[in-house]
């Protein structure tokens, strides 16, 4: 079995320890038990952006991530762990020699780091090869084709936006009838033989109300299956009646409630908002109708008017023109 992960971004949110604990909890509470349940041997492929910051990583986070991969590699049925470099893993886009993956994860048994140059992993049982292309080597088309042309290549693993592939790359990949798997783009998207896997975690409100997780497949690429991350911090953006959905919100989840001001005064909304306030610490309530900012009695809840948010975004040199348009709107012009 092959398990595909990507875009873990360890050290995200300015090296937040809260986020690190949430990220590690996925591995120790969900992924490792999943691996232990498998009767077959497991390969793990990580498709880049293991770390978040290109220039600074908290030493504690570096130590915990190294310990994680030592623990993963120590699992009885782990065959190998292959990690390719993503754009966030390199200090400079022009110099692959300085990268966080090599600095932090080198010399761990069963962990293979591919950060400088195209490489491949051979499945001796199937007599097939998987080709790995780190971020900096994607543009070496001639070298890439020399690897692809090796007999048995069925899959390429890279860290690039597959929607932005140049025509010559698509022509090359179509020529050899191979599947392409990639990270980089945090929103999962599968189109034919092109697999943008999406990030392992929800990282911001662009991921609101969407599942993130990992994939697994058989050695031959069949039985491609998505497994949602059920452990880490999530983002929710809810509108009016959606706030009454029966969802198990974690205290560290991020929740935005967009509610019409007419509804905010209703008792059932007030009661539901209180439940959110008692159980979610990262809560914002945003009125979505015109008028005054809703005044809440709930201490600690951030309140915003969507009108005020828009006004704050108007550049100084356009504010006079904006105010004229608003006055004309009010006058029905």
VOGU-3710 file (C-alpha; in Angstrom, 3 decimals, decimal comma):
1> xxxxxxxxxx> 0,000/0,000/0,000  1,114/3,543/-0,790  -0,005/6,409/1,463  0,179/9,883/-0,089  0,577/12,983/2,084  1,365/16,543/1,141  1,609/20,113/2,431  1,863/19,441/6,145  3,432/22,898/6,690  4,904/22,157/10,109
11> xxxxxxxxxx> 5,650/25,458/11,832  2,603/27,169/10,351  1,035/30,179/12,116  4,392/31,617/13,232  5,552/28,312/14,726  2,406/27,983/16,840  2,711/25,156/19,365  -1,085/24,823/19,442  -1,053/24,142/15,727  1,866/21,743/16,060
21> xxxxxxxxxx> -0,042/19,713/18,668  -3,055/19,621/16,367  -0,914/18,461/13,445  0,921/15,790/15,427  -2,338/14,516/16,888  -3,405/13,502/13,382  -0,338/11,294/12,993  -0,432/9,708/16,424  -4,221/9,422/16,791  -5,241/8,589/13,215
31> xxxxxxxxxx> -2,481/7,791/10,718  -0,248/5,545/12,827  -3,207/3,412/14,054  -4,356/3,215/10,402  -0,940/1,962/9,297  -0,775/-0,596/12,101  -4,098/-2,051/10,942  -2,797/-2,806/7,457  -1,819/-6,388/6,719  0,484/-5,393/3,860
41> xxxxxxxxxx> 3,683/-3,365/3,903  3,280/0,400/3,568  5,131/3,048/1,581  4,615/6,698/2,579  5,126/9,400/-0,040  5,190/13,034/1,098  4,846/15,408/-1,861  6,458/18,549/-0,489  6,042/21,529/1,815  6,811/19,436/4,854
51> xxxxxxxxxx> 7,676/22,675/6,670  6,054/26,085/6,361  8,772/28,709/6,783  11,597/29,036/4,272  13,871/30,851/6,711  13,112/29,955/10,344  11,847/26,871/12,168  11,360/26,695/15,899  13,927/24,208/17,336  11,207/22,494/19,374
61> xxxxxxxxxx> 9,092/21,995/16,239  12,113/20,667/14,344  12,802/18,196/17,173  9,173/17,019/17,328  8,931/16,525/13,561  12,162/14,532/13,517  10,835/12,383/16,364  7,610/11,853/14,403  9,434/10,460/11,386  11,610/8,265/13,562
71> xxxxxxxxxx> 8,408/6,859/15,083  6,865/6,367/11,628  9,939/4,632/10,253  9,984/2,338/13,291  6,547/0,874/12,536  6,859/-2,811/11,762  5,091/-2,700/8,384  6,659/0,520/7,053  8,760/-0,302/4,003  10,014/3,193/3,169
81> xxxxxxxxxx> 9,176/6,901/3,511  9,972/9,144/0,531  9,858/12,932/0,948  10,345/15,378/-1,922  11,169/19,050/-1,507  8,388/21,612/-1,964  8,791/25,342/-2,528  8,378/26,104/1,195  11,171/23,681/2,092  13,958/25,643/0,352
91> xxxxxxxxxx> 15,630/28,778/1,655  16,216/30,001/-1,897  14,455/29,034/-5,145  17,853/29,068/-6,841  19,782/26,899/-4,378  18,462/23,423/-3,451  21,427/22,737/-1,150  19,916/24,687/1,773  16,595/23,192/2,750  14,825/22,296/5,966
101> xxxxxxxxxx> 14,174/18,665/5,001  17,858/17,742/4,709  18,788/19,752/7,793  16,202/18,181/10,090  15,417/14,692/8,745  18,742/13,371/7,481  20,064/9,985/8,622  16,739/8,458/9,680  16,364/4,797/8,803  13,885/4,135/5,961
111> xxxxxxxxxx> 13,458/7,874/5,245  14,593/8,877/1,752  14,920/12,613/1,061  14,711/13,828/-2,536  15,617/17,517/-2,527  18,184/17,920/-5,316  17,676/16,101/-8,582  15,047/13,800/-10,039  15,061/10,327/-8,537  12,961/7,180/-8,464
121> xxxxxxxxxx> 11,835/4,347/-6,231  11,803/0,813/-7,589  9,061/-1,635/-6,655  10,954/-4,885/-7,080  7,838/-7,053/-6,706  6,019/-5,316/-9,585  9,172/-4,367/-11,521  7,877/-0,793/-11,690  9,324/2,623/-10,891  7,855/5,737/-9,309
131> xxxxxxxxxx> 9,585/8,960/-10,377  9,984/11,831/-7,883  10,603/15,424/-8,911  11,457/17,997/-6,210  10,391/21,607/-6,668  13,626/22,966/-8,139  13,986/20,223/-10,764  10,567/20,464/-12,387  11,881/22,709/-15,156  14,521/20,206/-16,332
141> xxxxxxxxxx> 12,290/18,761/-19,048  15,023/16,872/-20,891  16,211/15,113/-17,744  12,619/14,413/-16,712  11,881/12,683/-20,020  14,993/10,553/-19,691  13,619/9,235/-16,390  10,083/8,771/-17,677  11,240/6,791/-20,688  12,602/4,054/-18,419
151> xxxxxxxxxx> 10,457/0,965/-18,895  7,835/0,472/-16,214  7,261/4,105/-15,167  3,559/4,541/-14,412  3,494/7,392/-11,886  5,240/10,715/-11,289  5,162/12,537/-7,953  5,928/16,252/-8,017  5,181/19,478/-6,118  3,670/21,781/-8,717
161> xxxxxxxxxx> 0,268/23,142/-9,728  -0,947/20,669/-12,331  -3,425/23,210/-13,743  -0,451/25,407/-14,671  1,528/22,777/-16,581  3,160/24,072/-19,732  1,927/22,400/-22,969  5,227/20,562/-23,476  4,836/18,889/-20,082  1,289/17,736/-20,793
171> xxxxxxxxxx> 2,471/16,426/-24,165  5,254/14,498/-22,449  3,004/13,038/-19,750  0,321/12,057/-22,268  2,918/10,429/-24,492  3,838/7,905/-21,806  0,313/7,425/-20,401  1,286/8,001/-16,779  -0,492/9,382/-13,720  0,764/12,612/-12,135
181> xxxxxxxxxx> 0,360/13,258/-8,386  1,149/16,617/-6,835  0,979/18,821/-3,770  1,452/22,621/-3,645  -2,203/23,550/-4,282  -4,071/23,128/-1,001  -7,470/22,536/-2,588  -7,777/18,940/-3,851  -8,613/18,545/-7,516  -8,591/15,390/-9,624
191> xxxxxxxxxx> -8,945/15,629/-13,393  -8,291/12,515/-15,443  -4,766/11,348/-14,698  -3,817/14,596/-12,924  -4,117/14,455/-9,144  -3,714/17,646/-7,091  -4,024/16,037/-3,666  -4,591/19,112/-1,512  -3,132/19,817/1,911  -3,294/17,317/4,747
201> xxxxxxxxxx> -4,747/19,981/7,062  -7,212/22,823/6,834  -4,942/25,870/7,126  -7,258/28,886/6,804  -10,786/29,906/5,839  -10,093/29,036/2,211  -10,490/25,482/3,526  -13,763/26,212/5,356  -16,404/23,472/5,295  -14,101/21,231/3,230
211> xxxxxxxxxx> -12,511/17,938/4,153  -8,733/17,601/4,112  -6,797/14,378/4,587  -4,625/11,749/2,889  -4,937/9,155/0,139  -3,915/5,551/-0,172  -3,697/3,199/-3,123  -2,511/-0,281/-3,991  0,995/-0,764/-5,366  -0,386/-0,828/-8,904
221> xxxxxxxxxx> -2,167/2,506/-8,388  -5,655/1,036/-8,128  -8,123/1,503/-5,263  -7,275/5,197/-4,940  -9,056/6,229/-1,738  -9,388/9,468/0,240  -9,324/9,362/4,054  -10,444/12,602/5,761  -8,405/14,091/8,587  -10,797/13,727/11,533
231> xxxxxxxxxx> -8,442/15,050/14,208  -6,812/18,390/13,398  -8,120/21,967/13,610  -10,889/22,739/11,122  -12,498/25,880/9,709  -16,244/26,449/9,416  -18,143/29,293/7,767  -21,871/29,082/8,474  -24,810/31,185/7,279  -28,062/31,675/9,188
241> xxxxxxxxxx> -29,844/28,295/9,567  -26,567/26,423/8,975  -25,552/27,245/12,558  -28,074/24,653/13,784  -26,336/21,748/12,035  -25,338/18,935/14,360  -21,541/19,095/14,152  -19,014/18,178/16,833  -16,965/21,380/16,968  -13,613/21,210/18,740
251> xxxxxxxxxx> -12,634/24,062/21,053  -9,648/24,937/18,804  -11,684/25,006/15,568  -12,228/28,323/13,811  -15,857/29,289/13,226  -17,406/32,279/11,439  -21,160/32,829/11,748  -22,703/35,071/9,068  -26,175/35,948/10,300  -28,818/38,384/9,127
261> xxxxxxxxxx> -29,343/41,086/11,726  -33,074/40,295/11,806  -32,179/36,806/13,014  -29,701/37,926/15,639  -32,468/39,162/17,930  -34,355/35,847/17,793  -34,185/33,685/20,884  -33,248/30,474/19,074  -30,277/32,227/17,437  -29,224/33,772/20,733
271> xxxxxxxxxx> -29,314/30,344/22,414  -27,347/28,684/19,624  -24,723/31,456/19,583  -24,241/30,974/23,323  -23,505/27,284/22,736  -20,870/28,233/20,166  -19,398/30,785/22,542  -19,146/28,182/25,309  -17,529/25,515/23,117  -15,405/27,297/20,476
281> xxxxxxxxxx> -12,746/29,816/21,449  -12,016/31,061/17,890  -15,485/32,429/17,108  -16,490/35,422/14,980  -20,057/36,608/14,421  -20,518/38,736/11,310  -23,826/40,511/10,563  -24,563/40,408/6,838  -27,323/43,026/6,521  -26,951/46,802/6,392
291> xxxxxxxxxx> -27,111/48,871/9,575  -25,517/49,075/12,984  -23,010/46,496/14,223  -24,851/43,889/16,257  -24,258/44,507/19,952  -23,791/41,184/21,720  -23,897/40,441/25,424  -21,482/37,565/24,900  -18,133/38,613/26,290  -15,112/37,545/24,290
301> xxxxxxxxxx> -16,894/37,092/20,948  -15,439/39,195/18,130  -18,128/41,094/16,198  -17,710/42,649/12,760  -19,941/44,454/10,295  -19,321/43,318/6,742  -19,967/46,927/5,615  -17,231/48,237/7,881  -14,818/45,553/6,687  -15,385/46,633/3,062
311> xxxxxxxxxx> -14,994/50,319/3,921  -11,664/49,668/5,617  -10,351/48,054/2,438  -10,999/51,147/0,264  -7,661/52,853/-0,623  -7,264/56,372/0,735  -7,147/57,924/-2,736  -10,542/56,383/-3,615  -12,461/57,032/-0,404  -13,934/60,366/-1,577
321> xxxxxxxxxx> -15,226/58,726/-4,747  -16,543/55,803/-2,712  -18,461/58,161/-0,391  -20,016/59,950/-3,391  -21,231/56,620/-4,781  -22,692/55,666/-1,388  -24,587/58,967/-1,152  -25,929/58,518/-4,688  -27,021/55,007/-3,785  -28,877/56,257/-0,717
331> xxx> -30,644/58,855/-2,863  -31,694/56,146/-5,314  -29,594/57,429/-8,190
//
